[in-house]
């Protein structure tokens, strides 16, 4: 079957849309990679709106000030609604992120690998392929943040509220990167150039200790994490350079050939590379408006101190 016949894009009418990445305040950058803002208002919403989402090497604190997100676990067919704020662990299978409500807004706080484990102390394999209500981990402050976000009108001001809260939250945390975190960062950047034994040696652990501690901090094994990082890099390369052929992408990202790339796509994204790219192009809300996913393009706006944001101490 031709990939083009798999999807029937549903046309929605949007009155407003923002899809933008932001850098956090300077002192937060050792801990936080970026903020991803997604804001949509629908004037005519006649069908499902979802973002197809293959696993990525990420750990996220997510806020949903408008509407809510319903997660569809494609393998099981299960649907679960996310709370107003959630800690999201390492994904291992394909999901669809359904946008619910005539007005929808989310701010995704993407943290550097291992930061949440260092700060919260939860073995991260307990959050693998799932999430937990952030209010169960950070009460009562984050509850006040959620209340404040619900009253803020401008999406960029919402980021200011979150940035102020995180400055307060991380103020006593030292920038003491664990060796495992350094390994994970290298795997994300160079997933095509890794050897587990060499990585174990570089992190000063035996192979068994390395695997156990890696899973404790990242939620999955080093081997699986590398597969996810490589798939993400391959998709991002094709996304940003659409004229590249898939074989060139596969070889650049360290696959033996196109067939090995396609196998990973089918197992992790649930589609062949061509079909997954087409599904994203026809179903993702930002693509329907001709915009790009800022988390894939890497474009970010520097985040400046905001005078309009209330300090964390006044959020209550």
CORWONOR-V192907 format. One line per field, one symbol per residue. psi: psi as a letter, one per 30 degrees, with the letter a starting at -180 (. if undefined). burial: # if it has 24 or more other C-alpha atoms within 12 Angstrom, else .. A space follows every 50 residues. Layout:
psi->???
burial->???
//
This chain:
psi->kkffffkjkkklkkfkkkjkkkklleffffekelkjkkkkkkfjjgakjl jkjlklilkkjkkifkalkkkjjeefgkkkkklfkkkkakkflklkjkjk lfkkkkjjjjllkfeeeeeegkjfffgkgalkkfffehlgefeeeeeeef fkekeffeeeeeeeeeeeegfgkkiikkeeeeeeeeeeeiffikkeeeee efghlleeeeeeeeeeefflleeeeeeeeeeeeeeeeeefiffkleeeee eeggleaeeeeeeeeeeefglleeeeeeeeefekeeffgglljffefgkk kkjlkkffkklefgf.
burial->...........#....#########.################.....### ########################......#################### ###################...###.#########.....########## .#..#############.##......##.#########.###.#.#..## ..#......##.###########################......##.## .####..#.###.##.######################...#####.... ..#.....####..#.
//
